[in-house]
Amino acid sequence: MSDDSTTQCLLFPEIFPKPVVAQFDQREGSSDGGALLLKAADGHYRLVEELTACLQDQRQAGKVDHTLQDLVAQRVFSIACGYPDGNDSARLGSDPIHKLLLGRDPIEGLDLASQPTVSRFENAVGVKELYRMGETLAQSVIRRHAKRLRRRVYRVTIDLDPTDDPTHGAQQLSFFNGHYDSWCYLPVMGFISFNEEAEQYLCAAVLRPGNAPAAVGAVGLLRRLIRILRGHFPGVTIRVRLDGGFASPAVLEFLDAQTKLEYVVAMAKNAVLKRVAAPGIDRARKLSESSGKTEHIYGEVDYAAGKWLHRRRLVIKAEVVRAPEKDPKDNPRFVITNMTQSPQWIYEQVYCQRGDIENRIKELHDLEIDRTSCTSFWANQFRVLLTAAAYVLMQELRLRAAGTACARAQVLTLRERLLKLGARVVVSVRRWVIHLPTSFPFLPAFRLIACRLGAQSG
């Protein structure tokens, strides 16, 4: 038997009261029956259509079987369903649900694009097209939530955070990074949140070389997001939260020049800052010795690094960490800010709240946003944007799941509960019928989400 052959029948003769035969003979069947929700979510966003509008089709019209919109939709929906690689196209080619997601007849319609077609597509996208796609992604997300909140927004928070994307081949601009101790890319992700909402919505995903300093591209990305936000929410207060890698003079000067903008930017410790924090560390150490617990003291100082043009407010958290069977450890933390509230409130209620962004980035890795195995850097950037689009649709499903058991589920859990659903497709003259199992344990959540996305009870 060859490696690519499929076993059509399996027999379990002894583990049940009667012999059990498992036959892989449902040509009208699919394991992604719940992916209909993705199509419905995209119908509200129109994300696939808008991303496709950024692309130029240079192919000969007479030789085209798959439109650019079909190719974008195929990749976005496949990634959301757990098929991140172009090679997965060979396994999904005749899947009736994935054909249906492209608007094709699920049984008689043309199969999905093959792996070679997908590879040519990913490698044909140019730099200008990628820039337009990045801006379109941000525009779509911000416009969606402006409509959802009916513009009743008093504060929008922007979070940027870099992450590592290990590489294992000869990808362009893959370099060794000492901090992560690997050859990698260093993509930066941008998220926005509104008012006091906990959810952080992905709105930007930019791939960068593996040796790029953390602040590279930050000013351009912030300028783009702020411009779009001002267009949809005139007069709104914008709050920017960044980790220590972004504390460069250029970023801080840009933030200072903006109107109605608050910022909190972490700063890495250095010898001068350690001396500044020393009195607070001494007090925290005495408190820790008395209580036997971790203690911290907050303070502030006007500080100017050597390359800064002027002094800025620096919030200090002087902390002594105490753990069982370990020596106490000094742990000073520093945050640059233009906010006027107390140091403790700024650190605990503003800066620390950005910690949940790590969960969002973990979800992106779960969707395999790091599947950047193309040789071309720009083809890998295109893959990153396609994965970001898939994640945006998954976030839309989570938003529509409010009040259900899926309301705070991670994207992998959403996929398992809502998308990975056995289905059988039946085609008649008048309609396509998707038969789903009656024993589906998350049927109430599925039905509610579907209705919120425009489905009608029949």
C-alpha positions as CSV (number, residue, x, y, z in Angstrom):
1,M,0.0,0.0,0.0
2,S,1.4,3.4,-1.0
3,D,1.8,6.3,1.5
4,D,-0.9,8.4,-0.2
5,S,-3.5,5.7,-0.4
6,T,-6.6,5.8,1.9
7,T,-8.0,3.0,3.9
8,Q,-11.7,2.8,3.0
9,C,-12.8,0.3,5.6
10,L,-11.7,-0.5,9.1
11,L,-12.9,-3.5,11.2
12,F,-13.1,-3.7,15.0
13,P,-14.1,-7.3,15.4
14,E,-13.7,-7.9,19.2
15,I,-13.9,-4.7,21.3
16,F,-17.8,-4.3,21.0
17,P,-20.6,-6.8,21.4
18,K,-20.9,-6.9,17.6
19,P,-18.2,-6.4,14.9
20,V,-17.9,-2.7,14.0
21,V,-17.1,-1.6,10.5
22,A,-15.9,1.9,9.9
23,Q,-16.3,2.9,6.2
24,F,-14.8,6.0,4.7
25,D,-17.4,6.2,1.9
26,Q,-19.3,9.5,2.6
27,R,-18.2,11.5,-0.5
28,E,-20.9,14.1,0.5
29,G,-19.5,14.3,4.1
30,S,-17.3,16.8,5.8
31,S,-15.7,17.2,9.2
32,D,-16.0,21.0,9.0
33,G,-19.8,21.5,8.9
34,G,-19.7,24.3,11.4
35,A,-17.6,26.4,9.0
36,L,-20.8,27.8,7.7
37,L,-20.5,30.3,10.6
38,L,-17.2,31.6,9.2
39,K,-19.0,32.4,5.9
40,A,-21.8,34.2,7.8
41,A,-19.3,36.1,9.8
42,D,-17.4,37.2,6.7
43,G,-20.8,38.3,5.2
44,H,-20.9,40.9,8.0
45,Y,-17.3,41.9,7.8
46,R,-16.9,41.6,3.9
47,L,-13.2,41.0,4.9
48,V,-12.4,38.5,2.1
49,E,-14.0,40.8,-0.5
50,E,-12.1,43.9,0.7
51,L,-8.7,42.1,1.0
52,T,-9.2,40.8,-2.5
53,A,-9.8,44.3,-3.8
54,C,-6.3,45.2,-2.8
55,L,-4.8,42.6,-5.2
56,Q,-4.1,42.8,-8.9
57,D,-4.7,39.8,-11.1
58,Q,-1.9,39.5,-13.6
59,R,-3.0,36.1,-14.9
60,Q,-4.3,35.3,-18.4
61,A,-8.1,35.4,-18.1
62,G,-8.6,32.4,-20.4
63,K,-6.5,30.2,-18.2
64,V,-8.1,31.2,-14.8
65,D,-10.2,28.6,-13.0
66,H,-10.1,30.2,-9.5
67,T,-10.7,33.9,-9.0
68,L,-8.6,35.9,-6.6
69,Q,-11.5,36.2,-4.2
70,D,-11.9,32.4,-4.3
71,L,-8.2,31.9,-3.5
72,V,-8.3,34.4,-0.6
73,A,-11.5,32.8,0.8
74,Q,-10.0,29.3,0.4
75,R,-6.9,30.2,2.4
76,V,-8.7,32.2,5.1
77,F,-11.4,29.7,5.7
78,S,-8.9,26.8,5.6
79,I,-6.6,28.4,8.1
80,A,-9.5,29.1,10.5
81,C,-10.5,25.4,10.2
82,G,-7.0,24.2,11.1
83,Y,-5.4,23.8,7.6
84,P,-2.7,26.4,7.6
85,D,-0.4,25.1,4.9
86,G,-0.8,25.2,1.1
87,N,-0.2,21.4,1.0
88,D,-3.6,21.0,2.8
89,S,-5.3,22.0,-0.4
90,A,-4.7,18.5,-1.8
91,R,-6.7,17.0,1.1
92,L,-9.5,19.6,1.0
93,G,-9.9,19.7,-2.8
94,S,-13.3,17.9,-3.0
95,D,-14.6,18.7,0.6
96,P,-18.2,19.7,0.0
97,I,-18.3,22.3,2.8
98,H,-15.2,24.1,1.7
99,K,-16.5,24.1,-1.8
100,L,-19.8,25.5,-0.5
101,L,-17.9,28.3,1.4
102,L,-16.7,29.5,-2.0
103,G,-20.2,29.5,-3.4
104,R,-19.8,26.4,-5.5
105,D,-22.0,23.4,-5.8
106,P,-20.8,21.2,-2.9
107,I,-21.0,18.0,-5.0
108,E,-20.7,18.9,-8.7
109,G,-18.8,22.2,-8.3
110,L,-15.2,22.7,-9.3
111,D,-12.7,21.4,-6.7
112,L,-10.6,23.9,-4.6
113,A,-7.4,25.3,-6.0
114,S,-4.4,22.8,-5.8
115,Q,-1.2,23.3,-3.8
116,P,0.8,24.6,-6.9
117,T,-1.9,27.1,-7.6
118,V,-2.0,28.3,-4.0
119,S,1.8,28.6,-3.9
120,R,1.9,30.6,-7.1
121,F,-0.8,32.8,-5.7
122,E,1.0,33.5,-2.4
123,N,4.3,34.3,-4.2
124,A,2.7,36.7,-6.7
125,V,1.6,39.3,-4.3
126,G,3.7,42.5,-4.3
127,V,4.8,45.0,-1.6
128,K,2.2,47.7,-2.5
129,E,-0.6,45.2,-2.4
130,L,0.5,43.9,1.0
131,Y,0.6,47.5,2.3
132,R,-3.0,48.0,1.1
133,M,-4.1,44.7,2.6
134,G,-2.6,45.7,6.0
135,E,-4.4,49.1,5.9
136,T,-7.7,47.4,4.8
137,L,-7.5,44.9,7.6
138,A,-7.2,47.8,10.1
139,Q,-10.0,49.7,8.4
140,S,-12.3,46.7,8.4
141,V,-11.8,45.9,12.1
142,I,-12.2,49.5,13.2
143,R,-15.2,50.2,11.0
144,R,-16.9,47.0,12.3
145,H,-16.6,48.0,15.9
146,A,-17.5,51.6,15.2
147,K,-20.8,50.2,13.8
148,R,-21.2,47.8,16.7
149,L,-20.7,50.4,19.4
150,R,-22.6,53.0,17.4
151,R,-19.6,55.3,17.9
152,R,-20.4,55.5,21.6
153,V,-16.7,55.3,22.4
154,Y,-14.8,57.5,24.9
155,R,-11.5,55.7,24.8
156,V,-9.6,53.4,22.4
157,T,-6.6,51.5,23.6
158,I,-3.8,50.4,21.2
159,D,-1.4,47.6,22.2
160,L,1.6,46.6,20.1
161,D,3.6,43.6,21.0
162,P,6.3,41.7,19.1
163,T,6.6,37.9,19.1
164,D,9.1,35.4,17.7
165,D,8.5,33.3,14.6
166,P,11.2,30.6,14.5
167,T,12.3,29.7,11.0
168,H,13.8,26.4,9.9
169,G,15.0,26.9,6.3
170,A,16.4,29.5,4.0
171,Q,13.7,32.1,4.3
172,Q,14.6,35.6,3.2
173,L,15.5,38.0,6.1
174,S,15.5,35.2,8.6
175,F,18.3,36.0,11.1
176,F,19.6,34.7,14.4
177,N,18.2,36.6,17.4
178,G,20.1,36.4,20.6
179,H,17.2,37.2,22.8
180,Y,15.1,34.3,21.5
181,D,18.2,32.1,20.8
182,S,17.0,31.0,17.4
183,W,16.8,31.9,13.7
184,C,13.5,33.7,13.3
185,Y,11.3,36.5,12.1
186,L,10.0,39.1,14.6
187,P,6.4,40.0,13.6
188,V,4.6,42.8,15.6
189,M,0.9,42.5,16.3
190,G,-1.4,45.4,16.9
191,F,-4.6,45.2,18.9
192,I,-7.3,47.7,19.9
193,S,-9.8,47.6,22.7
194,F,-12.7,49.9,23.5
195,N,-13.8,51.7,26.7
196,E,-13.6,49.1,29.5
197,E,-14.0,46.0,27.3
198,A,-11.6,43.1,28.0
199,E,-11.4,41.8,24.5
200,Q,-8.4,43.0,22.4
201,Y,-9.2,42.9,18.7
202,L,-6.4,42.2,16.2
203,C,-6.0,45.0,13.6
204,A,-2.4,44.7,12.4
205,A,0.1,42.0,11.7
206,V,3.5,43.1,10.3
207,L,6.3,40.6,9.6
208,R,9.8,41.9,10.3
209,P,13.3,40.5,9.8
210,G,14.7,38.4,12.7
211,N,17.3,41.0,13.6
212,A,14.9,44.0,13.7
213,P,15.0,46.1,16.9
214,A,11.6,46.0,18.7
215,A,10.7,49.6,17.8
216,V,11.3,49.2,14.0
217,G,8.1,50.2,12.2
218,A,6.3,51.2,15.4
219,V,5.9,54.8,14.5
220,G,4.5,54.1,11.0
221,L,2.1,51.5,12.4
222,L,0.9,53.8,15.2
223,R,0.5,56.7,12.8
224,R,-1.7,54.5,10.5
225,L,-3.9,53.2,13.4
226,I,-4.3,56.6,15.0
227,R,-5.3,58.2,11.6
228,I,-8.0,55.5,11.0
229,L,-9.3,55.7,14.6
230,R,-9.5,59.5,14.4
231,G,-11.5,59.1,11.2
232,H,-14.1,56.9,12.8
233,F,-14.0,58.3,16.4
234,P,-13.4,62.1,16.2
235,G,-12.3,63.5,19.5
236,V,-11.9,60.2,21.2
237,T,-9.1,59.7,23.7
238,I,-6.5,57.2,22.5
239,R,-4.3,55.3,25.0
240,V,-1.2,53.5,23.8
241,R,0.5,50.7,25.8
242,L,3.9,49.4,24.8
243,D,6.5,47.1,26.3
244,G,10.1,48.1,27.0
245,G,11.4,47.3,23.5
246,F,9.4,50.3,22.1
247,A,10.9,52.9,24.4
248,S,13.0,54.6,21.7
249,P,13.3,58.3,21.4
250,A,11.5,58.3,18.0
251,V,8.5,56.5,19.4
252,L,8.3,58.7,22.5
253,E,8.6,61.9,20.4
254,F,5.9,60.7,18.1
255,L,3.6,60.0,21.1
256,D,4.3,63.3,22.7
257,A,3.3,65.1,19.5
258,Q,-0.2,63.6,19.4
259,T,-3.3,65.4,20.8
260,K,-5.7,63.6,23.2
261,L,-3.3,60.6,23.5
262,E,-2.2,58.9,26.7
263,Y,0.7,56.5,26.8
264,V,2.4,54.1,29.1
265,V,5.6,52.6,27.8
266,A,7.7,50.2,29.8
267,M,11.4,50.9,30.0
268,A,14.2,48.4,30.5
269,K,16.3,48.8,33.7
270,N,19.7,50.3,33.5
271,A,22.4,51.4,36.1
272,V,20.9,54.9,36.5
273,L,17.3,53.6,37.0
274,K,18.5,51.1,39.5
275,R,20.1,53.9,41.5
276,V,16.9,55.9,41.3
277,A,14.9,52.9,42.5
278,A,17.3,52.0,45.3
279,P,15.5,53.9,48.1
280,G,12.2,52.2,47.2
281,I,13.8,48.8,47.0
282,D,15.3,49.3,50.5
283,R,11.8,50.1,51.9
284,A,10.2,47.2,50.0
285,R,13.0,44.8,51.4
286,K,12.2,45.9,55.0
287,L,8.5,45.4,54.4
288,S,9.2,42.0,52.9
289,E,11.4,40.9,55.8
290,S,8.6,41.9,58.3
291,S,5.7,40.2,56.4
292,G,7.6,37.3,54.8
293,K,5.8,38.1,51.5
294,T,6.5,39.8,48.3
295,E,6.2,43.6,48.8
296,H,6.4,46.6,46.5
297,I,6.5,50.4,46.8
298,Y,5.5,52.8,44.1
299,G,7.1,56.1,43.3
300,E,7.9,58.5,40.4
301,V,10.7,60.7,39.1
302,D,11.3,63.1,36.2
303,Y,13.8,61.3,34.0
304,A,15.7,61.9,30.8
305,A,17.8,59.3,29.0
306,G,20.9,60.5,27.2
307,K,19.2,60.8,23.8
308,W,15.9,62.3,25.0
309,L,15.2,65.9,24.2
310,H,13.4,66.6,27.5
311,R,12.4,64.9,30.7
312,R,9.4,62.7,31.1
313,R,7.5,61.2,34.0
314,L,8.8,57.8,35.1
315,V,6.7,55.6,37.3
316,I,8.7,53.2,39.5
317,K,7.6,50.0,41.0
318,A,10.2,48.9,43.5
319,E,9.4,45.3,44.3
320,V,11.1,42.6,46.3
321,V,10.0,39.1,45.3
322,R,10.0,36.4,48.0
323,A,9.4,32.8,47.1
324,P,9.6,29.6,49.4
325,E,13.1,28.3,49.8
326,K,14.6,31.1,47.7
327,D,16.5,34.3,48.5
328,P,14.6,37.5,48.1
329,K,15.0,39.1,44.7
330,D,14.9,42.7,43.8
331,N,12.6,43.4,40.9
332,P,12.4,47.1,40.0
333,R,10.0,48.0,37.1
334,F,9.8,51.3,35.2
335,V,7.1,52.8,33.0
336,I,7.2,56.1,31.1
337,T,3.9,57.9,30.9
338,N,2.2,61.3,30.2
339,M,-0.7,60.4,32.4
340,T,-1.3,62.3,35.7
341,Q,-2.9,59.7,37.9
342,S,-1.1,58.1,40.9
343,P,1.9,55.8,40.1
344,Q,0.1,52.7,41.6
345,W,-3.1,53.3,39.6
346,I,-1.1,53.8,36.3
347,Y,0.9,50.7,36.8
348,E,-1.8,48.3,38.1
349,Q,-4.9,49.6,36.3
350,V,-3.4,50.6,33.0
351,Y,-0.1,49.0,32.2
352,C,-0.7,45.6,33.8
353,Q,-4.0,45.3,31.9
354,R,-2.0,44.8,28.7
355,G,-0.9,41.4,30.0
356,D,-3.9,39.7,28.4
357,I,-2.3,40.4,25.0
358,E,-0.1,37.4,25.6
359,N,-3.2,35.2,25.4
360,R,-4.2,36.8,22.1
361,I,-0.7,36.2,20.6
362,K,-0.9,32.6,21.9
363,E,-4.1,32.2,20.0
364,L,-2.4,33.5,16.8
365,H,0.3,30.9,17.3
366,D,-2.4,28.3,17.7
367,L,-3.7,29.3,14.3
368,E,-0.1,28.9,13.1
369,I,0.6,32.5,12.1
370,D,4.2,31.3,12.3
371,R,3.7,29.0,9.3
372,T,6.1,31.2,7.3
373,S,7.9,28.5,5.3
374,C,7.9,30.3,1.9
375,T,11.3,31.3,0.7
376,S,10.1,34.8,-0.2
377,F,9.8,37.3,2.7
378,W,6.8,39.0,1.1
379,A,5.0,35.6,0.5
380,N,5.4,35.0,4.2
381,Q,4.0,38.4,5.0
382,F,1.0,37.5,2.9
383,R,0.5,34.3,4.9
384,V,0.7,36.4,8.1
385,L,-2.1,38.6,6.8
386,L,-4.3,35.7,5.7
387,T,-3.9,34.2,9.2
388,A,-4.7,37.5,10.8
389,A,-7.9,37.6,8.7
390,A,-8.9,34.1,9.8
391,Y,-8.3,35.2,13.4
392,V,-10.5,38.3,13.0
393,L,-13.3,36.1,11.9
394,M,-12.8,33.8,14.9
395,Q,-12.9,36.8,17.1
396,E,-16.2,37.8,15.5
397,L,-17.6,34.3,16.3
398,R,-16.5,34.8,20.0
399,L,-18.1,38.2,20.1
400,R,-21.4,36.7,18.8
401,A,-21.1,34.0,21.4
402,A,-21.8,36.4,24.3
403,G,-23.9,34.7,26.9
404,T,-23.0,31.2,25.9
405,A,-20.4,28.7,27.0
406,C,-18.2,29.8,24.2
407,A,-18.1,33.5,25.2
408,R,-14.6,33.4,26.6
409,A,-13.3,30.3,24.8
410,Q,-9.9,30.3,23.1
411,V,-9.9,30.1,19.4
412,L,-8.8,26.4,19.4
413,T,-11.8,25.7,21.7
414,L,-14.1,27.7,19.4
415,R,-12.9,25.6,16.4
416,E,-13.4,22.3,18.2
417,R,-16.8,23.3,19.6
418,L,-18.3,25.1,16.6
419,L,-16.5,24.3,13.4
420,K,-15.4,20.7,13.7
421,L,-18.8,19.2,13.2
422,G,-19.6,16.2,11.1
423,A,-21.9,17.0,8.2
424,R,-23.5,15.4,5.2
425,V,-24.5,17.5,2.2
426,V,-27.6,16.7,0.1
427,V,-28.2,18.6,-3.1
428,S,-31.7,19.1,-4.5
429,V,-33.0,21.2,-7.3
430,R,-34.1,24.0,-5.0
431,R,-31.5,24.0,-2.2
432,W,-28.5,22.5,-0.5
433,V,-29.2,20.8,2.8
434,I,-26.5,20.3,5.4
435,H,-27.4,17.4,7.8
436,L,-25.8,17.9,11.2
437,P,-25.9,15.5,14.2
438,T,-28.8,15.9,16.7
439,S,-26.4,14.9,19.5
440,F,-24.3,18.0,19.0
441,P,-23.4,19.1,22.6
442,F,-23.0,22.8,21.7
443,L,-26.1,23.1,19.7
444,P,-27.6,26.0,21.8
445,A,-24.5,28.1,21.3
446,F,-24.3,27.2,17.7
447,R,-27.9,28.1,17.0
448,L,-27.6,31.4,18.9
449,I,-24.5,32.5,17.1
450,A,-26.0,31.5,13.7
451,C,-29.1,33.6,14.4
452,R,-27.0,36.6,15.5
453,L,-25.2,36.2,12.2
454,G,-28.4,36.4,10.2
455,A,-29.7,32.7,10.1
456,Q,-33.4,32.2,10.4
457,S,-35.1,29.4,12.4
458,G,-36.9,27.1,10.1
